[in-house]
Every structure is written in structure tokens, then in C-alpha cells.
Amino acid sequence: MRSLPNLFVLAIILALGGCVLSVGRQPDGSHFAAHWIDLNANRKLADLIRANLENDPMTRSARLSVRAEGGNAYLTGVAGKPDMLARAVALALDTPGVESVRCELTVVK
């Protein structure tokens, strides 16, 4: 299994450049799979979503964290009213490059 340490070194080198090679078994355990994760693209997408949220009058005051991974957006935090939560999800979905939004927001009175 000499190739496994080589993959580890390759993954570290690529991570420093903004890309990561993810290697592992499929969820059903059937076989190994590998895919590239572009950390810079994920960061740029999250920054774009965050900018859209901060520039919108309805979501500007929400305390939200944004993370993106491969076209999937993850919103966490606190919103002041249900309308704010709905608007945050809509803005994220309207962002070019976003395929889905997972929302874990708490609405407080």
C-alpha cells in the first residue's frame, strides 16, 4: 500500500493550493470514490452569498453564517422573523452557482 501515503502527500500539497482530493468509500460501502474539492470556488460562492445577504435590507441585520460546498449552500444563525429566514433562503438560491440550500436558522421573537 505504498500509494496511500503518496495520496496523503498529494492531498496536502493540493490543499495548500486551494484544491483537495477526497478519497473514500461510497456511502453504501461498495467501492472507493475520489473527487476534487475546489476550496477557492467554495469560498468564493460563500462570499457571494454572504454579500447578497448583507446587501439586502431584510437580511442585513440577521446573524448568519454561510458555508458552500460544491454548489450546496449552508446557512446557520439567527433571524429575527420568519420573513427574514425565507428571504435569506431565496437570496441564496438566486445566487449563481447555488444548486441547493440547507438552512439551519433559528427564528427568535
Residue pairs with C-beta under 8 A, 6 or more apart in sequence:
7 21
7 23
10 21
11 20
11 21
11 23
14 20
14 21
15 39
18 38
18 39
18 40
19 36
19 37
19 38
19 39
19 40
20 36
20 37
20 39
21 34
21 35
21 36
21 37
22 34
22 35
22 36
22 37
23 32
23 33
23 34
24 32
24 33
25 31
25 32
25 33
26 32
26 33
37 69
37 70
42 67
42 68
42 69
42 70
43 68
45 68
45 71
45 73
45 95
45 97
45 98
46 66
46 67
46 68
46 73
48 95
48 96
48 97
49 66
49 68
49 73
49 91
49 92
49 95
49 98
50 64
50 66
52 91
52 92
52 94
52 95
53 59
53 60
53 62
53 64
53 66
53 88
53 91
53 92
54 60
56 87
56 91
58 83
58 84
58 87
59 79
59 84
59 87
59 88
59 91
61 80
61 84
62 77
62 78
62 79
62 80
62 84
62 88
62 105
63 77
63 78
64 75
64 76
64 77
64 78
64 79
64 88
64 105
65 75
65 76
65 77
66 73
66 74
66 75
66 92
67 73
67 74
67 76
68 74
68 98
71 97
71 98
71 99
71 100
72 98
72 99
72 100
72 101
72 102
73 92
73 93
73 95
73 98
73 100
73 101
73 102
74 101
74 102
74 104
75 88
75 89
75 92
75 101
75 102
75 103
75 104
75 105
76 104
76 105
77 105
77 106
78 105
78 106
78 107
78 108
79 85
79 88
79 105
79 106
79 107
79 108
80 107
80 108
81 107
82 107
84 107
85 103
85 105
85 107
88 103
88 105
89 101
89 103
92 98
92 101
93 101
